[in-house]
Amino acid sequence: APLPPPRDVRSVGLAAYNLGYLPGGGDDRDAFATQTITTLRSLTDAALLLRRGGLLSVMTYPGTSKEEAAAVKGFCEGLAMLTKR
């Protein structure tokens, strides 16, 4: 289930992601692995909640999913284009 929204919109200082699969999740890694589409949706939601100066930290594992790692890289590069620095 999704987390409830924060009480104050744009109050989140850090959103951290550790993508891949859940260690100890069993023999079927795919059943416990992050999925590209839901990761991108979640990153978008998190970015919209970050306050000014907030951080988005994402750890990807290309050995687990090259597609997801590439998609996250592209997402982050797109975010960089929106900054004023």
C-alpha positions as CSV (number, residue, x, y, z in Angstrom):
1,A,0.0,0.0,0.0
2,P,1.3,3.5,-0.7
3,L,2.4,5.7,2.1
4,P,0.1,8.4,3.2
5,P,1.0,11.9,1.9
6,P,3.0,14.1,4.2
7,R,1.1,16.7,6.3
8,D,2.9,19.6,4.7
9,V,3.3,19.3,0.9
10,R,6.9,20.0,-0.2
11,S,8.2,19.2,3.3
12,V,10.3,16.1,2.5
13,G,14.0,16.7,2.9
14,L,15.2,13.3,1.7
15,A,13.9,10.4,-0.4
16,A,16.2,7.4,-0.5
17,Y,15.9,4.3,-2.8
18,N,17.8,1.1,-2.8
19,L,16.6,-0.7,-5.9
20,G,17.0,-4.3,-7.0
21,Y,15.6,-7.3,-5.2
22,L,14.9,-8.2,-1.6
23,P,17.7,-10.3,-0.2
24,G,16.3,-13.4,1.5
25,G,13.1,-13.0,-0.4
26,G,13.2,-16.5,-1.6
27,D,14.2,-18.4,-4.8
28,D,12.0,-16.3,-7.1
29,R,14.0,-13.0,-7.2
30,D,11.6,-11.6,-9.8
31,A,8.7,-11.8,-7.3
32,F,10.6,-9.6,-4.9
33,A,12.4,-7.2,-7.4
34,T,11.7,-3.6,-8.1
35,Q,10.0,-2.9,-11.4
36,T,11.0,-0.1,-13.8
37,I,7.6,1.4,-14.3
38,T,6.7,1.5,-10.6
39,T,10.1,2.8,-9.7
40,L,9.7,5.7,-12.2
41,R,6.3,6.5,-10.8
42,S,7.6,6.5,-7.3
43,L,10.6,8.7,-8.1
44,T,8.3,11.2,-9.8
45,D,6.0,11.3,-6.7
46,A,9.1,11.7,-4.4
47,A,10.6,14.5,-6.5
48,L,7.3,16.4,-6.3
49,L,7.3,16.1,-2.5
50,L,10.9,17.4,-2.0
51,R,11.3,20.8,-0.5
52,R,13.7,23.3,-2.0
53,G,17.2,21.9,-1.4
54,G,15.9,18.4,-0.7
55,L,17.8,15.3,-1.9
56,L,16.8,12.3,-3.9
57,S,19.2,9.4,-3.4
58,V,18.9,6.4,-5.7
59,M,21.1,3.2,-5.6
60,T,20.7,1.1,-8.6
61,Y,22.2,-2.3,-9.4
62,P,22.7,-2.7,-13.2
63,G,23.5,-6.4,-12.6
64,T,19.9,-6.8,-11.4
65,S,18.2,-4.8,-14.1
66,K,20.0,-2.8,-16.8
67,E,16.7,-1.5,-18.0
68,E,15.8,0.0,-14.6
69,A,19.3,1.4,-14.1
70,A,19.2,3.1,-17.5
71,A,15.7,4.5,-16.9
72,V,16.6,5.9,-13.5
73,K,19.7,7.5,-15.0
74,G,17.6,9.1,-17.7
75,F,15.1,10.3,-15.0
76,C,17.8,11.9,-12.9
77,E,19.4,13.5,-16.0
78,G,16.0,15.0,-16.7
79,L,15.7,16.3,-13.2
80,A,19.1,18.0,-13.5
81,M,17.8,19.9,-16.5
82,L,15.2,21.5,-14.2
83,T,17.6,22.8,-11.6
84,K,18.9,26.4,-11.5
85,R,22.5,25.4,-11.0
